[in-house]
Amino acid sequence: DGGITQSPKYLFRKEGQNVTLSCEQNLNHDAMYWYRQDPGQGLRLIYYSQIVNDFQKGDIAEGYSVSREKKESFPLTVTSAQKNPTAFYLCASSIRDNTDTQYFGPGTRLTVL
Amino acid sequence: GQQVMQIPQYQHVQEGEDFTTYCNSSTTLSNIQWYKQRPGGHPVFLIQLVKSGEVKKQKRLTFQFGEAKKNSSLHITATQTTDVGTYFCAGDGGSEKLVFGKGTKLTVNP
């Protein structure tokens, strides 16, 4: 799990504000992922990227946006359009694609007040 | 779309008892992965199974992949308090996405 950093660990925002969560990896992995975790819901995929400058929507992309301008970085923006943004957000990376082991960052717990 | 069902959702055992969690997919999987998330932590990779009928062991943990490659199980023998956490299975089903089960939360009473 070393090599992927997410910051900050805890984040508080007012309702109606956009917020960007950072995810950086130094594992030289091609693929990166964002998941949302709610109690009893497991991990739900928001967005994923298998190569720089390209990304795909996951199962719950509405209200979120991402960019992949560098191989090492995959920031996630939670927009004001996301109706229930309070959750634990996990970033992950893998060498190439989803058949490879995924390495997770420590997560960011976002609370919208 | 592809679904990965995992049961039970919760399991409470006495230390020393065995524990099993089961994973079932609606589609045939090319591989299945298992992860463990400790309380307050993040998921950590445990193992990947690829072959039909494959069985792998890691000390007290035994992982099994079904013959049809649509189900899998994780069995822990003689649980310890260090086994506490949520265990997730994840499968790809040939798509670009890895689909996670909802996890089984294991608590162990010392």
Boltz contact constraints between the chains, C-beta under 6 A:
constraints:
  - contact:
      token1: [A, 1]
      token2: [B, 44]
      max_distance: 6.0
  - contact:
      token1: [A, 42]
      token2: [B, 100]
      max_distance: 6.0
  - contact:
      token1: [A, 42]
      token2: [B, 102]
      max_distance: 6.0
  - contact:
      token1: [A, 42]
      token2: [B, 103]
      max_distance: 6.0
  - contact:
      token1: [A, 43]
      token2: [B, 100]
      max_distance: 6.0
  - contact:
      token1: [A, 45]
      token2: [B, 97]
      max_distance: 6.0
  - contact:
      token1: [A, 90]
      token2: [B, 42]
      max_distance: 6.0
  - contact:
      token1: [A, 98]
      token2: [B, 92]
      max_distance: 6.0
  - contact:
      token1: [A, 98]
      token2: [B, 96]
      max_distance: 6.0
  - contact:
      token1: [A, 98]
      token2: [B, 97]
      max_distance: 6.0
  - contact:
      token1: [A, 98]
      token2: [B, 98]
      max_distance: 6.0
  - contact:
      token1: [A, 99]
      token2: [B, 31]
      max_distance: 6.0
  - contact:
      token1: [A, 99]
      token2: [B, 92]
      max_distance: 6.0
  - contact:
      token1: [A, 101]
      token2: [B, 45]
      max_distance: 6.0
  - contact:
      token1: [A, 104]
      token2: [B, 42]
      max_distance: 6.0
  - contact:
      token1: [A, 104]
      token2: [B, 43]
      max_distance: 6.0
  - contact:
      token1: [A, 106]
      token2: [B, 42]
      max_distance: 6.0
  - contact:
      token1: [A, 107]
      token2: [B, 42]
      max_distance: 6.0
